[in-house]
Amino acid sequence: MQVVHGDGRSEIVYNGNNPTAVLHSERELEYKWDLTYTGGLLVEEHIDFGSKASLSNAKLSYNYDDNLKISQITGRIGGQNLPELTMEYSPKTGQVTQIGQFQVWAKFFFLSQIVAKSQQISVICPQ
């Protein structure tokens, strides 16, 4: 499938229902975004930018738990590895309770609180 917009275009390549590549080009930005799936689950993303963009290439890898929820994200930008990000979920509700170093509490139906373990920082987020 190809989408033409403004001064550029994007081509999306599918394998069944899953997009496997996005090729994007416009006057000052070009990139190729590859997506790899295993059993219908996204396991890796890799984005390569063209030289015009002056942006670093990136790669993200995803691991899943037995309930097919993301349990770990690893990656790198340029040659630099990103800190590993682990996700934890409530066995009772299935809602996310931990994102890396941040604990997540659902205070009310429409409101969540994210708290850093190492510091007394608290952010309240509408859902």
N, C-alpha and C positions, 0 to 999 in steps of 0.2 A: 504494500500500500504506500502511495506517495502523497504527501501533503505539501502544496506550494503555498508560501506565505511571504508577504513583503518582498524582500530581496533574497529570499532563501528557499530551501526545500528540505523536507525530512522524509526519508524512506524508512519504513518499518517492515522488517522481515519477520514472518511468523513461521513457527513449526507447530501445526495444529492450532490450539487456542493461545499458545504462549508466544509473546514477542521474543525473538532470539537476537535481534540486532536492530539498532537505530543508527542510521547514517544521516547526519545533519550537516548542512553547509549553508552559509550565508556570507556576506561580504567580509566580516571580521571574525567569524567563528566557524570552525569545523571540528566535528568529533565523530567517533565511532564508539557506540556503546553496545557491548556484547553481554548477553545474559545467558547463563547456563542453568538448566533445570535437571533435577533428578526426581522422577516420579511425580512430576507436576509442581514440585517445590523449587523455588529460586535458591540456588546454592552459591552462585557467584555472579558478580557484576564486574565488568572491566570497562573503563572508559579511557579512550585515547584521544587526546586533543591534537589538532593540527598545529603547525608552527605559528600560524597567525595569532592564536589565542594567548600565547605565553602562559598557559596553565599547565599544571602538572597532571600526569596521568594518575588514575586511581583504580584500586581494586578492593572490593568488599566480598567477604565470604561469610555464609550463614550456616549455622548448625541448628538442628531442630531437636526438641525433646520427643518423648513417646506420644505426646498429644499433638504433634505437628505444629507446635508453637516455637518461635525463634528462641533458642537458649543461649546462643553466643554469636557475636559478630566480631570478625577480625578484618583487618585491612591495612592498606598502605596508600599514601599519597606521595607521588614521586618515589624516592627511595626510602622514605621514612615510614616505619611501621607505626600504626595507630595503637593506642592502648586497647587491650581486649575488653570487649563490652559483654557482660553476662546479663541475662534476663532471668528473673524468677517470677513464678506465678503462684497464686493462692490455690492450694489443692481443693479448697472448699468452693470458691467462686470461679476460679480460672482467670481472674483479673491479674494484671501485672502488679507485682509488689516490690520489685527491685529492678532498676535499670543501672547497671554498672555500680557506681558508688552511691547512687541515689535510691532512697526508699520511697515508695509511692503508697499513700493512704487515700482511699476514697472516703472522704468525710461525709458527703451527702450524695445523693443521686446525680447531681449536676456539678459537683466540685471535687477536685482531687488536690492533695497536698504532696509536694515532692520535697524531700529533706536530704541534704548531704550528710553522710555518716560522720565525716571528719570535721565538719564545721557546723555551726549553728545557723545555717542558711535554710530558709524555708520559702518555697514559692507555691502560691495557690493558683491552680489552673482550672478554668472552666472546662467542662467536658463537652 
